[in-house]
């Protein structure tokens, strides 16, 4: 199955956000089913997935997708 363009953009953005910590990105994708689902989370969902003090919480947003 081929990934959609949106899914590819989400994967690229996660690669840029997480940099040298790909295990975190892979865990989120495994947990939520796709990279696109990560970017559908609201602030509360991100806090539940990453923890309330995560430095990445604010970087997983539409603005970052637009940059990618």
C-alpha positions as CSV (number, residue, x, y, z in Angstrom):
1,X,0.0,0.0,0.0
2,X,1.4,3.4,-0.9
3,X,1.4,6.2,1.6
4,X,-0.6,9.3,0.9
5,X,1.1,12.6,0.3
6,X,-0.2,13.8,3.6
7,X,1.2,10.8,5.5
8,X,4.6,11.3,3.8
9,X,4.6,15.0,4.9
10,X,3.7,13.9,8.5
11,X,6.5,11.4,8.5
12,X,9.0,14.0,7.2
13,X,7.8,16.5,9.8
14,X,8.2,13.9,12.6
15,X,11.7,13.2,11.4
16,X,12.6,16.9,11.5
17,X,11.0,17.3,15.0
18,X,12.4,14.2,16.7
19,X,15.8,14.3,14.9
20,X,18.1,11.9,16.6
21,X,15.3,10.4,18.7
22,X,13.4,8.2,16.2
23,X,12.3,5.7,18.8
24,X,9.8,8.3,20.2
25,X,8.4,8.9,16.7
26,X,8.1,5.2,16.0
27,X,6.4,4.6,19.3
28,X,3.8,7.3,18.6
29,X,3.1,5.9,15.1
30,X,2.8,2.3,16.5
31,X,0.5,3.6,19.3
32,X,-1.7,5.8,17.1
33,X,-1.7,3.8,13.8
34,X,-0.1,6.5,11.5
35,X,1.9,9.6,11.5
36,X,-1.2,11.5,10.3
37,X,-3.0,10.5,13.5
38,X,-0.2,12.1,15.6
39,X,-1.0,15.5,14.1
40,X,-4.7,15.0,14.7
41,X,-4.2,15.0,18.4
42,X,-5.2,18.1,20.4
43,X,-3.0,19.4,23.2
44,X,-4.6,17.1,25.8
45,X,-4.0,14.1,23.5
46,X,-0.3,15.1,23.0
47,X,0.1,15.5,26.8
48,X,-1.3,12.0,27.3
49,X,0.9,10.5,24.6
50,X,4.2,12.4,25.3
51,X,3.8,13.6,28.9
52,X,3.0,17.1,30.2
53,X,6.6,18.2,30.2
54,X,7.6,17.0,26.7
55,X,9.7,19.4,24.7
56,X,8.1,18.0,21.5
57,X,4.5,18.7,22.5
58,X,4.4,22.2,20.9
59,X,6.3,21.0,17.8
60,X,3.7,18.5,16.6
61,X,1.2,21.0,15.1
62,X,-0.1,22.3,11.8
63,X,2.5,25.1,11.6
64,X,5.3,22.5,11.5
65,X,3.4,20.5,8.8
66,X,3.2,23.7,6.7
67,X,7.0,24.2,7.0
68,X,7.5,20.7,5.7
